[in-house]
């Protein structure tokens, strides 16, 4: 599934929060470094990709497989 939202957070803050939320101490996914402004979080059963761009508001694109519930929770937190 593909989602998008806007936030007042900077691109760096979005990616930092995504790592805290989806990473080992959060949802428990393994973070994979992406290109600038993007991160991927993986597990055996699915993934979440987060990309952010812009200078306020920041546009955040999320692509997920099997983690829709968590992705919607993350979007609510950064909104």
Secondary structure, DSSP 8 states (H G I E B T S, - for coil): -EEEEEESS-HHHHHHHHHHHHSTTTT--EEEE-STTEEEEEETTEEEEEEEE-SSSEEEEEEEES-HHHHHHHHHHH-
